[in-house]
Every structure is written in C-alpha cells, then in structure tokens.
C-alpha cells in the first residue's frame, strides 16, 4: 500500500548528466555516463578530521561518526526543538497520537548530531473499533523505542529496488529506455506494450495506484493480474504514483539476474555497506527489537492478521512472501543513515562503492519535467515540501512509507534526516498528513546556519507559516536606487518576498521591479522558490519622489522554505553615492522591522 493510495491519499507527489534535453514535457536521453562496467575502485585515501575519506581519484568516501551539533556545522538549539516538537506528536495530533513512538536521526557531513528514540515501539495489544481506542498493554509489557529499533519501512523499500535497478543500468544489463516487454514479454497485456523501465522508476507508466494482489491465491494468479492490468493513463502522459511500478521492476531484476530481490538486496547493498539490520523477512530473533505496526483486520485491512510485528504490514507484500519491490524491507535509523551518506558521497562509503557518481546523479535529477509538482529522479522523489519541509530544494531527494517512515537527503547542505515512526500502531486511521516529518525537516533546515553577507548579523524573516513580515525603510530625499543583498528559499509560487514602495506614506503599496546579480529580472518585484541558497545582489530603480520602501514576506498555512534574509541595505543617489546605509547606526535605527529579526545565522 502507498501513502497515495487507499486510505491515506496525501498531496500530489512530485536531466540527466550525459545528455538530457527537455523538449516540452519530453526528455531526449543520450548515453548514460558510467553505464559501462565499473572500473576497479582505488583504495581509500587517508581519513580527514571530519570522518571524510577521499579515494585516489578524489571521490568522497565519508563514513559516519557520532558527534556534536557544532562538529556537524549545525545549531544545537534547533535540534533540541526538533526533538521537542517530535515528542508533541506522541500526544493528540489532533485527536490521536500521530505515532506511538519514533526514532529520529539527523546529521550533516560525516557527523550524526542527533539520534534519539521517543515513545514506544510496542504500546497496544489491539484496536477497539467500537470506541476508537487502543487497547494498551500493561506498562511492564510495553516496549520503549531504542536507537536500534527496527521498522517496517513500507514504501521506503522502493528506494532499495530503485538502487538495484540503477546498478543494472550501470552494468549494461538493463536499458533505461527499453520497453518492459523486452524483459517480461507477458507484461504487454492490457495495452502496456509501450511502457518503459524509466516510466516504472518515475511513476509515469500509467498504472493505477495499486490493485489487491493478495486476493489472488497463487503467485501465478498475482502475476496474471499485473499482465492483464489496463493502464489508467497512456504511458508517459501523466504522473500517478503506483506500487505496481516497483513490483514490476522487481520482476525485471529477478529475470535478468536470476536471483531473488532479497538476495540482491543483501549482496549488492546491505552487505557491502555494513547495513547489518536491513533485510526482508527479519528472523524471529529480531522480533523483540522490532516496532509493532497495526492490528490488521477487516474492514480497514485487506487481511485478518491481528497485531502485526516482525512481518511486513503491506498486504500485497505479505502475500508475495514478504519480498516485494514496493514494500517489505525492515531497517533501523543508523543503517538508513549509512545509505544516505553513501548517496551523498556519490555512491561510496568507506571501502565500498555500490554506484558510480554518475548513476547517483540519475537518482537526484528530475525526469518529470513535464509534470510540475511531481518531480522525480530514478526512484527518489524530489522537491516535495509536503514531507521535506524547508529541506526541500530541486535536488533534495527522499521517500516516505505508509507505516510512518521517511528519509530526506539534501545535497545542497550535505544534510540528512531520518524519521522512523510506527504511525499505524494500533490502526492506520489514527494518522493523517505528514506534520511530524515537516516539523523535523524545518528544524534541521533551520539548524544549518546562513551567515550574513557582511558583518555580524542580517535581517531574517523567520519561518512561520500563515505569516506576514515587513522590513520598512523610511523615505529618503535624493534616493534614486536601492541596493542590498538578498537570500531566499521559499515555497515556490505561494510564499513570495516582494519589494514595495508607497506613494501615500504607507497606506497603499505597489511592487518595485528589481534585478538580482545584474542579470535576473524580477519585473513584478517578487521572488519565490529556491535561489541556490546563496546571497544575491539586488538593485532597484526608484522614483524621484521620496517614498517608504519595504520587503514583505508572506507565507501560506501549509509549508515554508528556509525563509528570507536581507543585508547591506543602502539607498544611493543618481551619482551612486549612499544617502542611506544601514551600516550607519543612525540610518539602521530608522528601519522598522515587523516580523523580521537580526540574526547571525
């Protein structure tokens, strides 16, 4: 089951080095760099002080260590707030807890600065549908979360299947633009003969979100349902997130390698990387350390299984023997941090390499340019504020799982966030939305400092939702041009920062066009979205009549970016001489800040 199907449909989800050319909504794809067989890897070079390693070719091989927020280049107070906010979701959210417990992990570079368990891994014996309450276990039978608690990852499993597919693309045994029928001839039934491997990886195949494969009693019957499935949309014409894409990809991988997906996972990813608590079908010996999921019974579940713990929660994956391309992987936070670090390194971790850097690029680059809002690399979702929060950038990659799991990687700040919760414990209907994921991501994004462009502090808009903040300069005679430094990262389209002037002393305001860095025009006086997380030099021509000027930043009620910073505010006369400079104490004192604060980070 998916976060977009059945009971929990969320917001809509959203080229490639070596030759991607966007033509409208299409991608013209050239040869894949690194698609040939990988050359032997040079041995790792000396370790750096931050735990990073580089091989003889200069490739990163950073490994993880525990350390302080300062060592990670993060602000500790915001990590403290991340934990406090996460703990609040153990209570009514708004009626029931969002999760019974969670494990939180956040890091940057080679340093894990936060690894914190909260709440309970096992709290309930059952769910009482008559009273909509959980039947709590006696206190001495409840199991607290631990750092090493293992979780059913649900759809985060799709990332492992995708990595395995990209490995085969790199080795030349799988072609990205090949039709699926080249590997699975029976797949073409129902009009699917033109579906490609790329469309499976980017959820543009036309498959509907899911079908109840578990209703077919045999594996052959389940496969027949897939072979006969009629696409909901013509291949390549729309984005529709579907479990069937990754189940099909599993079948391709098993066909071309002659090995089961569980064997591929172990041999190609978890064993080389030392991810010792990641696998399909965990053994009974792991059960005491596994978080419980749901009291699975009809009508809310397709199967009658009681409280599920140590077996995959997803009905289709369960019916496939616990090994499926869309769900079924169990793991812990530290193992996922190793995977995150491997991908941020460009495919290597310590002495192991599982992908070339060029192949990792395929996973972090948007193939769905024709479907704005549904950005997607190969397997990874990109730029999704609905769970990435303020960590979202065009290159931020991640995925969520129906059981309450998520992984977010931000290459622009070299940071990573793992939130593993058991949010279907005791029942799936208690949880809605992704508020804990967003809150955690916002705090980690805020923990990455933004240093002033000049001096010790700059003006910061804050990161509140449903807010408006204004930074107003007084009317100054002789001012012909505004110059300042501007840094912005906001939710695209909905949270603009606008330069405005007032001809009537502040009653009404009109936008003032400006340019950034002398080349990028903003004719509406507004900027939003992602600006590269760098400072930009802004210049705006002013009318001859002295008028108040202001920067106004507004946010909607849903999501926010990292916010807006302003520095080096100056007004120049026609000859380019400063008539107002915030660096002069008398001028700086005349700036009126409503919702903006001075910030060193």
Secondary structure, DSSP 8 states (H G I E B T S, - for coil): --TTSTT---S-----SS-EEEETTEEEE---TT-S-------EEEE-TTS-EEETT--B----EE--HHHHTB-HHHHHHHHHHHHHTTSBSSSSBS-SEEEEEEEETTEEEEEEEEEEEE-EEEEETTTTEEEE--GGG-EE--TT-BEE-GGGHHHHHHHHHHHHHHHTSS-TTSBGGGT-GGGGGGGTTT-BHHHHHTT-S---S---GGGSSSHHHHHHHHHH---SS-TTS-----HHHHHHHHHHHHHHHSS-HHHHHIIIIIHHHT-TT-EES--GGGGGGB----EE-TTTSSS--EE--SS---HHHHHTTT--SSS-EEE-HHHHHHHHHHHHTTSEETTEESS-HHHHHHHHS-S-TTSTT--B-SS-EES-HHHHGGG--TT-EEEEETTTEEEEEETTTTEEEEEEE-TTSS-GGG--S-HHHHHHHHHHHHHB----SSSS-EEE----SS-EEEEEE---TT--EEEEEEEEE--TTTS-EEEEEESSSSSS-EE--EEETTTEEETTSEE-SB--SS-EEEEEE--SS--EEEEEEE--SS---SEEEEEEEEEE-TTS-EEEETTSHHHHTT-EEES-EEE--
